[in-house]
Amino acid sequence: MGRNNLLSLGLEDHDRLNKELGGGIPRGSIVLIEGDYGAGKSAMTQRFAYGLLQEGASATVLSTELTVRGFIDQMHSLSYDVVKPLLNEQLLFLHADFDSGGAFSDGDGERKELLKRLMEAEVMWQSDVVFLDTFDAILRNDPTFEALVRENEERQAALEIISFFRDIISDGKVVVLTFDPSTVNEEAIGPFRAIADVFLQLEMIEVGNEVRRQISVKRFAGMGQQVGDTIGYSVRSGTGIVIESRSVA
C-alpha cells in the first residue's frame, strides 16, 4: 500500500494525529466517527478537514449545527484558519438548515427529501473528502428515511444510501460521517458501522474527577503504518486537537 494511497491528515509538527492514524486516511474509504453529544465529533471533523486542506486536498463540510460564520469562528478558536481555503474554493462549507425554512425546506415549510437532495447536489461531491456532520441529524430529518423507519425498513433505507456512498468513493474520494449513536436506533446505524472502512469511536472516560477523551479505533482498513487501538486526545482552545501521551498508571 503506497503512501500516495493515503490522504495525509497533515499538521505533523502541530500534533501527532496523522502518525497515530498510520499516515492518513486511505483513498476510496467511508469513515465513520461516532460519539455521544460533547465527545468532540465536530472538533475532530474540523481537525481532519484542516489538515487535509493543508496537504492540498479539497473538502466539503456539510454541518447540521454550524452556520458558515459559526464554522469559521469555531475553526479559528482551534487555530485552524479556513478563510483562505473557503475563498479559493478549496473548501466548500454547507449549512444544513432544517427548521428555519432554509436550505432544505420549501417556502411552505414542507420538508424535502433531504437525502435525495443531497445526493443530487453534484457540486458537494466533487471534493476529495466530504464530511457530513452530523449524519444522524440528516437521517432523522429525512421524511423518506423516517417513513421507512416506521415500517421497520431502516436497513433497506440505509443500504440505498450506502450504495450511493460506494459509488462516490469508487474513484478514490473519501466520505466521512459523524454519528451520535444515542439519537438513532441500532437498526439504522448498524449497516453504516458494518460497511465503514474506518470506524472511530470518540469516548469520554472519567478518571477520578477528570474526563479523558480517547479515540477508540474499531476498524482501519487499508492503513499505512500501525494504528493504535486507543489514542488519547484533548481539545484545546487556541491549539486544536492535542494527542496525549498516557503514562501507564
DAKA-V853220 format. One record per backbone hydrogen bond with DSSP energy under -0.5 kcal/mol. CO is the residue of the C=O (numbers start at 1). NH is the residue of the N-H. Records with the same first field share a line. If there is no record, write none. Layout:
CO=NH / NH
//
This chain:
2=5
3=6
5=27
6=8
7=25
11=14 / 15
16=20
17=21
18=23 / 24
19=22
20=228
21=24
22=225
25=7
29=31 / 175
30=197 / 198
31=33 / 177
32=34 / 200
33=179
34=202
36=39
40=44
41=45
42=46
43=47
44=48
45=49
46=50
47=51
48=52
49=53
50=54
51=55
52=57
53=56
58=129
59=92
60=62 / 131
61=63 / 94
62=133
63=96
67=71
68=72
69=73
70=74
71=75
72=76
73=77
74=78
75=78 / 80
76=79
77=238
79=81
80=82
82=86
83=87
84=88
85=90 / 91
86=89
90=59
91=93
92=61
94=63 / 96
95=97
96=98
97=104
102=105
104=112
106=109
110=106
112=114 / 143
113=117
114=118
115=119
116=120
117=121
118=121
120=122
121=124 / 125
122=125
123=126
128=174
129=60
130=176
131=62 / 133
132=135 / 178
133=64 / 65
134=138
135=139
136=140
137=141
139=142
141=143
142=146
143=147
144=148
145=149
146=150
147=151
148=153
149=152
153=157
154=158
155=159
156=160
157=161
158=162
159=163
160=164
161=165
162=166
163=167
164=168
165=169
166=170
167=170
168=171 / 173
169=172
172=28
174=130 / 176
175=31 / 177
176=132
177=33
178=135 / 136
179=35 / 181
180=183
181=184
185=188 / 189
186=190
187=191
189=193
190=194
191=195
192=196
197=221
198=32 / 200
199=218 / 219
200=34 / 202
201=203 / 216
203=205 / 214
205=207 / 212
206=208
207=210
210=207 / 212
212=205
213=233
214=203 / 216
215=217 / 231
216=201 / 218
219=199
220=223
229=217
231=215
232=244
233=213
234=236 / 242
236=239 / 240
240=236
242=234
244=246
//
